[in-house]
């Protein structure tokens, strides 16, 4: 099931709070740097799913190209 924008927003907000508490040295139980990194990876997965769904809804079938500093282009996935 693809992620909705509200799911992604909730995940990002939760991760932001997690990181802020770590910065203040006031983490809640189970909030570690490693847990934040795992949550970040999960959010990237949600964002990829949402992006794919949005592109499909818009009828975009190929990945856009981005210019690289080298002058070459690459597909965005």
C-alpha positions as CSV (number, residue, x, y, z in Angstrom):
1,X,0.0,0.0,0.0
2,X,1.4,3.4,-1.0
3,X,2.0,6.0,1.7
4,X,-0.3,9.0,1.9
5,X,0.9,12.5,2.4
6,X,-0.5,12.5,5.9
7,X,1.5,9.3,6.8
8,X,4.7,10.9,5.5
9,X,4.0,14.1,7.4
10,X,3.3,12.2,10.6
11,X,6.5,10.2,10.2
12,X,8.6,13.3,9.4
13,X,7.2,15.2,12.4
14,X,7.9,12.2,14.7
15,X,11.4,11.9,13.5
16,X,12.0,15.7,13.9
17,X,10.8,15.4,17.5
18,X,13.0,12.4,18.1
19,X,16.1,14.2,16.8
20,X,15.3,17.4,18.7
21,X,15.0,15.4,22.0
22,X,18.3,13.7,21.2
23,X,20.0,17.1,20.6
24,X,18.7,18.3,24.0
25,X,19.9,15.0,25.7
26,X,16.3,14.3,26.7
27,X,15.4,11.2,24.7
28,X,12.3,9.2,25.4
29,X,12.8,5.5,26.1
30,X,14.1,3.7,23.0
31,X,15.1,7.0,21.3
32,X,18.6,6.5,20.1
33,X,20.6,7.8,17.2
34,X,20.4,4.3,15.6
35,X,16.6,4.3,16.0
36,X,16.5,7.8,14.3
37,X,18.6,6.5,11.4
38,X,16.2,3.5,11.0
39,X,13.2,5.8,11.0
40,X,14.9,8.0,8.4
41,X,15.4,5.0,6.1
42,X,11.7,4.0,6.5
43,X,10.6,7.6,5.7
44,X,12.7,7.5,2.5
45,X,10.8,4.3,1.6
46,X,7.5,6.1,2.2
47,X,8.6,9.0,0.1
48,X,9.6,6.8,-2.8
49,X,6.2,5.0,-2.6
50,X,4.3,8.3,-2.5
51,X,6.4,9.7,-5.4
52,X,5.7,6.7,-7.5
53,X,2.0,6.9,-6.8
54,X,1.9,10.6,-7.6
55,X,3.7,10.1,-10.8
56,X,1.4,7.3,-11.8
57,X,-1.6,9.5,-11.0
58,X,-0.2,12.3,-13.2
59,X,0.5,9.9,-16.1
60,X,4.3,10.3,-15.9
61,X,5.9,7.0,-16.9
62,X,9.6,7.8,-17.2
63,X,11.9,9.1,-14.6
64,X,12.9,12.7,-15.1
65,X,16.6,13.6,-15.8
66,X,18.7,15.7,-13.5
67,X,21.8,17.6,-14.6
68,X,24.9,16.5,-12.7
69,X,27.8,18.8,-11.9
70,X,29.8,16.9,-14.5
71,X,27.3,18.0,-17.1
72,X,25.9,14.5,-17.6
73,X,22.3,13.7,-16.7
74,X,20.9,10.8,-14.7
75,X,17.4,9.5,-14.2
76,X,15.8,10.2,-10.8
77,X,14.2,7.2,-9.2
